[in-house]
Amino acid sequence: MWWEKWNLLRLLAYGRRWWGIETLGHGEQYRYLASPKGPHWPTLLKAFDKARDLCAARHIQVIIAVWPTYSQRVPWDQYRFFDLRNQVVAAAHERGFTTVDMLPVFTASGYTMDQIAADAEHPNQLGLELAARELARVILEHHQELLNKPPP
């Protein structure tokens, strides 16, 4: 973006984001990003709507995978963003998407967050393998609905 070349404008953008995190997100970035009063949540809903409309016109079913964050390594039952996860899943369901929520998958696996996380945002190989198995299970379970043909 052109404004990124000017330090003053970058500083103002940083300050605006910080202010949003502090006020709308109560100091937490994910709460800011998911705040219905903030600029980001309505953008996500518009993207969901656009994906639904584009895919429906082409008779393509959409699967939304919802991933936890690993920024604070706590036991799964102490995960701080259950409400935000529920908000994303509900928005996806309202639009008719099939959702695959990885948090229950990881919780049921018996592995800790440390064993599944590569960094604060991404699963490692073990986490990806668990997720791939769950996605395969969901695709086979909903095969007829998703692909308009019986499962293999």
Backbone bond lengths (Angstrom), bond angles and torsions (degrees), N, CA, C in turn:
res aa  C-N    CA-C-N  psi(-1)  N-CA   C-N-CA  omega(-1)  CA-C   N-CA-C  phi
1 M - - - 1.455 - - 1.535 109.35 -
2 W 1.318 116.60 147.46 1.457 120.78 -177.36 1.516 112.60 -62.21
3 W 1.344 117.23 -34.05 1.465 120.20 -175.83 1.521 112.27 -71.21
4 E 1.352 117.08 -18.06 1.458 119.62 179.81 1.528 112.21 -68.80
5 K 1.319 118.12 -14.69 1.453 121.53 179.20 1.531 111.63 -80.43
6 W 1.325 117.10 -11.39 1.463 120.62 -178.93 1.524 108.93 -109.84
7 N 1.311 116.12 117.22 1.466 121.20 -176.59 1.522 112.43 -59.36
8 L 1.318 117.68 -37.98 1.459 120.10 -179.08 1.531 110.90 -63.03
9 L 1.312 116.80 -42.91 1.459 119.83 179.30 1.526 111.14 -68.26
10 R 1.338 117.06 -37.13 1.475 119.92 175.62 1.516 110.23 -63.32
11 L 1.326 116.97 -40.70 1.457 121.03 178.28 1.530 110.67 -63.28
12 L 1.316 117.52 -41.64 1.465 120.99 177.44 1.533 110.77 -63.95
13 A 1.338 117.62 -41.45 1.468 121.00 178.39 1.525 110.27 -64.19
14 Y 1.323 116.85 -41.34 1.460 120.89 177.52 1.527 110.25 -62.30
15 G 1.334 116.92 -44.48 1.463 121.33 179.21 1.521 111.83 -62.73
16 R 1.309 116.63 -39.96 1.470 120.68 178.59 1.526 110.69 -63.56
17 R 1.336 116.36 -43.10 1.464 120.24 178.92 1.527 110.12 -65.80
18 W 1.322 117.11 -45.28 1.470 121.06 178.57 1.527 109.99 -58.02
19 W 1.315 117.17 -44.32 1.463 121.79 -179.85 1.536 110.32 -61.74
20 G 1.310 117.09 -41.89 1.460 120.86 177.41 1.523 112.30 -63.63
21 I 1.333 116.66 -41.93 1.463 120.48 178.01 1.521 110.19 -62.99
22 E 1.310 117.27 -43.06 1.465 121.23 -178.83 1.529 112.59 -69.47
23 T 1.319 117.43 -40.25 1.466 119.89 -175.06 1.529 112.69 -88.56
24 L 1.322 117.00 -56.98 1.466 120.61 -177.63 1.524 112.49 -79.01
25 G 1.336 116.35 -31.74 1.460 120.07 -176.59 1.511 114.05 -99.32
26 H 1.341 116.64 1.11 1.471 120.90 -179.28 1.523 111.11 51.60
27 G 1.332 115.62 40.35 1.453 121.64 177.09 1.519 115.14 87.15
28 E 1.316 118.44 1.61 1.458 121.31 -178.43 1.526 110.18 -120.18
29 Q 1.321 114.74 126.19 1.460 120.68 -176.98 1.521 112.93 -57.84
30 Y 1.328 118.43 -44.09 1.470 120.04 -177.45 1.521 111.86 -66.01
31 R 1.314 117.57 -35.39 1.469 119.71 177.24 1.528 110.13 -67.81
32 Y 1.310 117.20 -35.77 1.462 121.45 175.31 1.530 110.12 -64.38
33 L 1.333 116.65 -47.30 1.460 120.14 -178.42 1.524 112.20 -63.78
34 A 1.327 117.64 -29.43 1.467 121.43 -178.32 1.524 113.39 -98.22
35 S 1.319 117.69 3.56 1.465 120.19 -178.81 1.530 110.90 -71.38
36 P 1.322 117.71 122.98 1.472 119.79 177.36 1.529 113.03 -60.40
37 K 1.318 117.67 -21.37 1.468 121.07 178.92 1.525 112.10 -87.35
38 G 1.319 117.30 -9.61 1.464 121.24 -178.72 1.513 112.13 -90.01
39 P 1.319 116.89 177.72 1.464 120.79 -177.34 1.528 114.36 -80.37
40 H 1.328 118.16 -17.42 1.461 119.74 -170.15 1.529 114.08 -89.91
41 W 1.317 118.68 -41.74 1.467 120.65 -177.92 1.532 111.81 -60.26
42 P 1.331 119.58 -47.34 1.471 118.61 177.56 1.534 112.56 -59.88
43 T 1.325 117.17 -31.82 1.461 120.96 177.50 1.527 110.39 -66.66
44 L 1.332 116.90 -40.60 1.461 120.36 177.04 1.527 110.54 -62.85
45 L 1.325 116.85 -43.76 1.471 119.97 179.46 1.523 110.93 -62.29
46 K 1.329 117.23 -40.31 1.469 120.46 176.97 1.529 110.48 -63.67
47 A 1.330 116.88 -39.10 1.460 120.28 178.47 1.531 110.41 -65.87
48 F 1.335 117.09 -41.65 1.464 120.38 175.41 1.527 110.25 -59.23
49 D 1.334 116.50 -45.96 1.467 120.50 -179.54 1.531 111.48 -62.11
50 K 1.328 115.73 -42.46 1.460 119.59 179.82 1.527 110.45 -65.05
51 A 1.329 117.03 -43.59 1.469 120.56 178.15 1.521 110.40 -61.35
52 R 1.336 116.35 -43.35 1.469 119.99 179.32 1.521 110.46 -60.26
53 D 1.330 116.79 -48.19 1.455 120.77 -176.53 1.531 112.28 -66.44
54 L 1.332 116.80 -44.34 1.468 120.21 179.59 1.527 111.29 -64.13
55 C 1.312 115.83 -42.90 1.464 119.57 -178.27 1.526 111.39 -72.76
56 A 1.322 117.42 -37.08 1.466 120.04 178.50 1.527 110.70 -62.88
57 A 1.334 116.62 -39.05 1.459 120.54 179.13 1.528 111.19 -63.37
58 R 1.322 117.02 -24.37 1.460 121.87 -178.82 1.530 112.50 -106.98
59 H 1.333 115.84 7.37 1.471 122.50 -179.62 1.529 111.77 57.92
60 I 1.337 115.56 42.48 1.463 122.13 177.87 1.521 107.91 -109.93
61 Q 1.312 116.10 127.99 1.465 121.04 176.20 1.532 109.19 -85.96
62 V 1.317 116.23 146.54 1.464 121.82 -176.78 1.521 109.98 -113.14
63 I 1.318 115.44 136.10 1.456 122.33 171.72 1.524 106.94 -113.46
64 I 1.324 115.91 125.65 1.466 121.41 176.59 1.521 107.69 -103.85
65 A 1.318 116.91 120.00 1.464 121.58 174.85 1.531 107.56 -94.00
66 V 1.308 116.62 126.60 1.471 122.55 -179.41 1.522 107.02 -107.65
67 W 1.319 114.89 121.10 1.461 122.10 -174.92 1.522 110.74 -109.39
68 P 1.320 117.67 144.82 1.465 119.59 172.81 1.526 110.19 -78.04
69 T 1.304 115.97 163.57 1.453 121.03 169.24 1.521 107.59 -95.80
70 Y 1.302 116.05 152.03 1.468 120.97 -178.20 1.519 110.44 -115.74
71 S 1.331 116.72 22.48 1.465 121.03 -173.58 1.523 113.29 -65.42
72 Q 1.308 117.38 -31.60 1.458 120.66 176.18 1.516 107.61 -120.80
73 R 1.301 116.24 109.58 1.463 122.08 -174.96 1.518 109.95 -76.20
74 V 1.318 114.19 95.36 1.468 121.78 -179.86 1.520 108.26 -127.58
75 P 1.333 118.16 164.90 1.467 118.84 172.19 1.529 109.60 -58.76
76 W 1.326 115.42 149.06 1.469 120.06 -175.81 1.523 112.38 -55.16
77 D 1.320 118.60 -36.43 1.466 119.78 -178.48 1.526 112.77 -71.60
78 Q 1.332 117.32 -8.72 1.464 120.96 176.72 1.533 112.12 -105.85
79 Y 1.295 116.54 12.57 1.464 121.73 179.15 1.524 109.11 -56.93
80 R 1.320 117.14 130.80 1.469 121.18 -170.94 1.525 115.05 -87.30
81 F 1.305 118.23 -5.89 1.455 118.96 -172.77 1.528 113.07 -118.60
82 F 1.338 117.28 31.51 1.468 120.16 176.29 1.528 110.44 -56.10
83 D 1.330 116.68 -42.77 1.463 120.44 -177.41 1.523 111.68 -64.01
84 L 1.319 117.78 -39.34 1.463 120.62 179.76 1.529 110.55 -70.06
85 R 1.318 115.75 -38.54 1.462 120.11 176.24 1.526 109.45 -60.53
86 N 1.324 116.66 -45.82 1.465 120.67 178.48 1.522 111.18 -61.37
87 Q 1.315 117.22 -37.09 1.466 122.33 179.18 1.532 110.43 -63.73
88 V 1.321 117.31 -44.33 1.473 121.34 179.49 1.526 110.21 -66.86
89 V 1.331 117.08 -45.64 1.463 121.00 179.72 1.527 110.27 -60.97
90 A 1.326 117.42 -43.38 1.468 120.82 179.47 1.527 111.29 -62.92
91 A 1.327 117.15 -42.60 1.472 120.38 179.20 1.525 110.51 -63.32
92 A 1.321 117.32 -39.49 1.464 120.75 178.81 1.529 110.66 -67.42
93 H 1.329 116.81 -42.74 1.477 120.55 179.37 1.529 110.79 -64.27
94 E 1.331 117.08 -39.72 1.469 120.60 179.08 1.526 111.36 -58.79
95 R 1.316 116.26 -27.72 1.459 120.78 -178.66 1.527 112.28 -95.74
96 G 1.323 116.06 6.08 1.457 120.54 175.49 1.520 115.42 84.03
97 F 1.318 118.01 11.66 1.452 120.98 179.57 1.523 110.75 -79.72
98 T 1.312 115.30 147.14 1.453 121.51 167.35 1.521 106.17 -79.95
99 T 1.321 117.33 132.39 1.464 119.61 -179.36 1.519 110.35 -115.27
100 V 1.306 114.44 147.72 1.457 122.33 173.83 1.521 105.58 -125.23
101 D 1.319 115.03 108.95 1.454 121.99 -177.99 1.526 108.18 -94.00
102 M 1.315 116.89 115.19 1.459 121.01 -175.56 1.529 112.95 -78.75
103 L 1.317 118.74 -19.73 1.463 119.63 -178.54 1.530 112.38 -60.16
104 P 1.338 119.80 -49.95 1.464 118.56 176.43 1.529 113.19 -62.66
105 V 1.316 117.12 -32.58 1.460 121.23 177.88 1.523 109.91 -63.11
106 F 1.318 116.06 -48.54 1.463 120.24 -179.54 1.524 111.08 -67.25
107 T 1.324 116.59 -39.56 1.465 120.61 178.98 1.527 110.23 -61.29
108 A 1.326 117.23 -46.43 1.464 121.55 -177.60 1.527 112.97 -71.58
109 S 1.323 117.73 -16.05 1.462 120.96 -176.54 1.523 112.90 -69.44
110 G 1.333 116.49 -23.59 1.460 119.90 -176.12 1.516 113.15 87.79
111 Y 1.328 117.39 -6.25 1.460 121.10 177.49 1.525 110.23 -86.86
112 T 1.315 116.25 150.61 1.461 120.80 177.92 1.524 109.70 -84.24
113 M 1.307 115.55 167.14 1.456 120.95 177.35 1.526 110.22 -59.94
114 D 1.329 117.43 -40.07 1.466 120.71 177.99 1.521 111.85 -60.68
115 Q 1.311 117.79 -34.70 1.459 121.35 -178.43 1.533 112.32 -76.68
116 I 1.321 117.09 -20.36 1.467 121.54 -175.75 1.526 112.60 -102.11
117 A 1.326 118.04 -24.27 1.461 121.53 -173.14 1.520 112.78 -89.30
118 A 1.335 115.42 137.13 1.462 121.65 171.36 1.527 109.74 -88.72
119 D 1.332 115.29 -37.62 1.467 122.47 177.59 1.525 107.28 -156.25
120 A 1.312 118.00 -163.27 1.466 121.10 -175.31 1.529 113.44 -67.50
121 E 1.317 117.36 -19.07 1.467 120.04 -173.87 1.521 114.98 -123.68
122 H 1.313 118.31 -12.49 1.454 119.42 -170.25 1.524 112.33 -128.55
123 P 1.335 116.61 142.52 1.460 119.61 174.12 1.531 109.94 -77.06
124 N 1.308 115.41 156.10 1.460 120.69 175.29 1.531 108.91 -87.26
125 Q 1.326 116.63 -167.94 1.461 120.48 -177.54 1.527 111.58 -59.29
126 L 1.334 117.04 -42.26 1.459 120.44 178.82 1.530 110.65 -61.31
127 G 1.323 116.95 -46.53 1.461 120.79 178.65 1.515 112.44 -61.43
128 L 1.328 116.65 -39.92 1.464 120.40 178.37 1.526 111.48 -67.05
129 E 1.329 116.62 -37.58 1.468 119.26 177.56 1.528 111.29 -64.87
130 L 1.333 116.87 -42.92 1.467 120.25 176.84 1.526 110.57 -61.32
131 A 1.329 115.67 -42.82 1.468 120.52 -179.65 1.527 111.02 -65.51
132 A 1.325 116.89 -42.09 1.469 120.50 -179.73 1.529 110.80 -62.63
133 R 1.330 116.43 -41.20 1.465 119.40 177.53 1.524 111.00 -61.99
134 E 1.340 116.07 -41.71 1.467 119.53 -179.89 1.523 110.93 -67.33
135 L 1.314 117.58 -42.09 1.463 120.33 177.51 1.527 110.80 -61.76
136 A 1.309 117.09 -42.52 1.475 120.57 177.56 1.522 110.47 -62.00
137 R 1.321 116.97 -41.92 1.466 120.46 179.18 1.531 110.44 -61.38
138 V 1.330 116.55 -45.61 1.469 120.64 -178.51 1.530 110.61 -66.06
139 I 1.309 117.01 -41.50 1.467 119.92 179.55 1.527 110.49 -62.75
140 L 1.321 117.12 -44.07 1.466 119.69 178.28 1.528 111.37 -66.37
141 E 1.320 116.65 -40.05 1.466 120.94 179.60 1.528 111.68 -63.75
142 H 1.323 117.13 -36.11 1.471 122.49 -177.29 1.535 110.96 -109.81
143 H 1.295 117.05 23.55 1.469 121.88 -173.18 1.527 112.27 -54.89
144 Q 1.302 117.20 -50.12 1.468 121.43 -178.46 1.523 110.44 -59.63
145 E 1.302 116.11 -47.09 1.471 121.56 -178.89 1.535 111.78 -65.68
146 L 1.335 116.67 -41.44 1.472 120.88 -176.00 1.523 113.04 -77.92
147 L 1.340 116.83 -39.54 1.460 120.38 -171.54 1.522 114.23 -116.82
148 N 1.331 116.54 1.93 1.476 121.41 179.27 1.524 113.90 57.66
149 K 1.322 115.59 32.07 1.456 119.77 172.94 1.521 108.37 -154.34
150 P 1.321 116.26 155.95 1.460 119.38 -178.03 1.529 111.17 -65.12
151 P 1.331 116.08 154.57 1.470 118.83 178.91 1.524 111.26 -65.92
152 P 1.323 115.91 155.82 1.474 119.90 -179.32 1.516 111.67 -67.23
